[in-house]
Amino acid sequence: MRPIDDMRLFARLVELRSFTAVAATEQMARSLVSKRISRLEDHLGVQLLNRTTRRLELTEAGRTYYQYCEQVDVIRQEAEAAVGEIRQRPKGVLRLNAPVMFGQIVLPRIITGFLAQYPDVHIALSLDDQYVDVIEGGYDLVIRIGNLKSSTLRARKVGATRLRIYAHERYLAAHGTPRQPQDLRDHNCLLYRHQVSGPNGWEFHGPAGKETVEVSGNFSAENSVPLYQAARDGLGVTRLPSFIEEAFGHAGMVYLLEEYEPEVDIHVVYATTRKPPLNTRVFIDYLAERLSMKGV
């Protein structure tokens, strides 16, 4: 008999707490169950069980060993499923949520390429700059940019972007050009309200390390588009992800404080199921690969 079979038998014994019940379930003699558990203990060189006439109690070694034994069937099933998936193609609905501008600028080409490769998947995309609830929203995946809130969700980093400071040349001509982050205290800063750390705390990474500057301004928004347009119209200084340039270009906009700009991570988050569906896992891998090639 293979050692792995004795591990499975031990796990079943711990679950049923009865040699007789295990013997009936496994269709073998009670004496054989006892013999195999004793053989397992001899092999390990430790006592796994304290046997009494009324009950079975795990020893400390038994509790530790059981934590691994109970995974044997799970691992076997997952291994068989993984091999079976080689013959499968991803299919079904993938419900995806992303920040508005990321979804409008970065995702379309990635989704198009993914669906060309996996035509049996249907992606249902929704865009929202607010912090959506993965479970209540019914999403398979949510893309988030920046620091993550503490939660029980699983997360995987799939890329990164840079937060850049922009202002129009007309504004700079009238109000001066900030040379270091602290100079922004004297400027009209246009604020993104859904920043996790709050709209007024702008973090920078410079020669002296990290620093946070408390800024203020007379305009804030829940979306990047009005902030960029207001900055382009000369209202003030704003901070936006670098990928926004793909949609708007420069058009008189000046890119400021380049040596201080922070890099922020792009994550996908999803529910803490033991193993996400195949279409979800394949999309995560595809997204990470494309973002690493493309850069945002």
QUIRA-V506960 format. One record per pair of residues at least 6 apart in sequence whose ideal C-beta (glycine too) atoms are under 7 Angstrom apart, sorted by the first residue. I is the first residue (numbers start at 1). GAP is how many residues later the second one is. If there is no record, write none. Layout:
I | GAP
I | GAP
This chain:
1 | 35
4 | 68
6 | 30
6 | 33
6 | 34
7 | 62
7 | 65
8 | 64
8 | 65
9 | 13
9 | 17
9 | 24
9 | 27
10 | 27
10 | 30
10 | 38
10 | 59
11 | 55
11 | 58
11 | 59
11 | 61
12 | 10
12 | 13
13 | 6
13 | 9
13 | 24
14 | 44
14 | 52
16 | 6
16 | 9
17 | 38
17 | 39
19 | 11
19 | 14
19 | 15
20 | 10
22 | 11
23 | 6
23 | 7
23 | 10
37 | 12
40 | 8
41 | 6
41 | 7
46 | 15
47 | 12
47 | 14
48 | 10
48 | 11
48 | 13
48 | 14
48 | 17
49 | 7
49 | 8
49 | 9
49 | 10
49 | 13
50 | 7
50 | 9
58 | 8
78 | 197
85 | 193
88 | 190
89 | 29
89 | 31
90 | 28
90 | 30
90 | 31
90 | 188
90 | 189
90 | 192
91 | 29
91 | 30
91 | 188
92 | 29
92 | 185
92 | 187
93 | 29
93 | 31
94 | 27
94 | 29
94 | 46
94 | 185
94 | 186
94 | 189
95 | 29
95 | 43
95 | 44
95 | 45
96 | 27
96 | 28
96 | 29
96 | 43
96 | 44
96 | 45
97 | 29
97 | 31
97 | 35
97 | 40
97 | 42
97 | 45
98 | 9
98 | 27
98 | 29
98 | 45
99 | 30
99 | 44
99 | 46
100 | 27
100 | 28
100 | 29
100 | 123
101 | 123
101 | 124
101 | 143
102 | 41
102 | 43
102 | 141
103 | 22
103 | 24
104 | 23
105 | 138
105 | 139
105 | 141
105 | 142
106 | 137
106 | 190
110 | 177
110 | 180
111 | 12
111 | 14
113 | 177
114 | 169
114 | 172
115 | 6
115 | 8
118 | 164
121 | 158
129 | 65
129 | 93
129 | 94
130 | 64
131 | 63
132 | 10
134 | 8
134 | 19
134 | 135
134 | 136
134 | 137
135 | 136
140 | 130
140 | 140
141 | 127
141 | 129
141 | 139
141 | 142
142 | 126
142 | 127
143 | 123
143 | 125
144 | 123
144 | 125
145 | 16
145 | 96
145 | 119
145 | 121
146 | 49
146 | 50
146 | 118
147 | 49
147 | 50
148 | 7
148 | 119
149 | 47
152 | 120
153 | 116
153 | 117
153 | 118
153 | 119
154 | 115
154 | 116
154 | 118
155 | 112
155 | 114
156 | 111
156 | 112
156 | 128
157 | 108
157 | 110
158 | 108
158 | 109
158 | 110
158 | 126
158 | 129
158 | 130
158 | 133
159 | 107
159 | 129
159 | 132
159 | 133
159 | 137
160 | 103
160 | 104
160 | 105
160 | 106
161 | 80
161 | 81
161 | 82
161 | 103
161 | 105
161 | 135
162 | 80
162 | 99
162 | 101
163 | 76
163 | 78
163 | 98
163 | 99
163 | 101
164 | 75
164 | 76
164 | 78
164 | 91
164 | 97
165 | 72
165 | 74
165 | 91
165 | 92
166 | 65
166 | 72
166 | 74
166 | 87
166 | 89
166 | 90
167 | 64
167 | 69
167 | 70
167 | 87
167 | 89
168 | 63
168 | 64
168 | 66
168 | 84
168 | 85
169 | 83
169 | 85
170 | 64
171 | 63
171 | 65
172 | 82
175 | 12
177 | 79
178 | 6
178 | 9
178 | 78
178 | 79
181 | 23
181 | 25
181 | 30
181 | 32
181 | 76
181 | 79
182 | 31
184 | 18
184 | 29
184 | 31
184 | 53
185 | 28
185 | 30
187 | 49
187 | 50
188 | 29
188 | 30
188 | 47
188 | 48
188 | 49
189 | 26
189 | 27
189 | 28
189 | 47
189 | 48
190 | 27
190 | 29
190 | 37
190 | 40
190 | 41
190 | 45
190 | 46
190 | 47
190 | 48
191 | 8
191 | 9
191 | 26
191 | 29
192 | 7
192 | 29
192 | 32
192 | 35
193 | 6
193 | 27
193 | 28
193 | 29
194 | 28
199 | 21
200 | 14
200 | 15
200 | 16
201 | 11
201 | 13
202 | 10
202 | 11
202 | 13
202 | 37
203 | 7
203 | 9
203 | 59
204 | 7
204 | 9
204 | 56
204 | 58
205 | 55
205 | 57
206 | 53
206 | 54
217 | 19
219 | 11
219 | 16
219 | 17
221 | 6
224 | 16
224 | 20
227 | 11
227 | 13
228 | 10
228 | 12
228 | 16
228 | 20
230 | 6
231 | 6
231 | 7
231 | 22
232 | 19
232 | 21
242 | 54
243 | 53
266 | 25
268 | 16
268 | 19
270 | 6
270 | 10
